[in-house]
């Protein structure tokens, strides 16, 4: 079930998490805690991002994981910081900040 949901097995998920955690800085943690009660954990960020990349609906993911739509797509939220961390950790070369590409 885990592999169907995230498209990787538990061991690979944990390996990805360990690899990208240094790149996932919790920006403005105090603000995040005040606004929602707690910051988004890196494990949650990775889980939600992998589900979204596998074709999950952001609406379903926001509901299931208790994440607001603005937090989901925010530059400091869940999706983009995690994709950027994956890109940096694995040197994929995604043009995240190049509008033309």
C-alpha positions in Angstrom: 0.0 0.0 0.0 2.8 2.4 0.9 4.5 1.9 -2.5 1.3 2.4 -4.3 0.7 5.6 -2.5 4.2 7.2 -2.8 5.6 5.2 -5.7 8.6 4.2 -3.6 9.1 1.6 -0.8 9.6 2.6 2.8 13.4 2.2 2.7 13.7 4.4 -0.4 11.3 7.0 1.1 13.5 7.2 4.2 16.7 7.5 2.0 15.2 10.3 0.0 14.1 12.1 3.2 17.6 11.8 4.7 19.2 13.1 1.4 16.9 16.1 1.0 16.6 17.2 4.7 19.7 19.4 4.6 18.2 21.3 1.7 14.8 21.8 3.4 15.3 24.7 5.7 12.3 25.6 7.7 12.0 29.3 6.9 10.2 31.4 9.4 9.4 28.5 11.7 8.1 30.7 14.4 5.6 32.3 12.0 4.5 28.9 10.7 4.0 27.6 14.2 1.9 30.7 15.1 -0.2 30.6 12.0 -1.1 26.9 12.0 -0.1 25.5 15.3 2.9 23.6 14.0 5.3 23.8 11.2 5.2 21.3 8.2 7.5 18.4 9.0 9.9 17.4 6.3 8.4 13.9 6.2 5.0 15.4 5.5 6.4 17.6 2.8 8.1 14.7 1.1 5.0 12.5 1.4 2.7 15.1 0.0 5.1 16.0 -2.8 5.5 12.4 -3.9 1.8 11.9 -3.9 1.3 15.0 -6.0 4.0 14.1 -8.5 2.3 10.6 -8.8 -0.9 12.3 -9.9 -2.6 13.1 -6.6 -5.1 16.0 -6.4 -3.9 19.0 -4.4 -7.4 19.2 -3.0 -7.3 15.6 -1.7 -3.8 16.0 -0.4 -4.6 19.3 1.4 -7.6 17.7 3.1 -5.8 14.4 4.0 -2.7 16.1 5.4 -4.4 19.2 6.9 -2.6 21.6 4.7 -4.1 24.9 3.4 -4.1 25.5 -0.4 -1.9 28.5 0.0 0.6 26.5 2.1 0.6 23.7 -0.5 1.7 26.0 -3.4 3.5 28.6 -1.4 7.2 29.3 -2.2 7.9 28.5 1.5 5.2 25.9 1.9 5.1 22.2 0.9 5.4 21.5 -2.8 8.0 23.9 -4.3 10.6 23.8 -1.4 10.5 20.0 -1.5 10.8 19.8 -5.3 13.7 22.3 -5.1 15.4 20.2 -2.3 15.0 17.0 -4.5 16.5 18.9 -7.4 19.4 20.2 -5.4 20.1 16.8 -3.6 20.0 14.8 -6.8 21.3 17.5 -9.2 18.5 17.0 -11.6 18.8 20.4 -13.1 15.1 21.5 -13.1 14.7 25.1 -14.2 12.7 26.1 -11.1 13.6 29.8 -11.3 13.9 30.2 -15.0 10.5 31.3 -16.5 11.7 30.9 -20.1 12.6 27.2 -19.5 
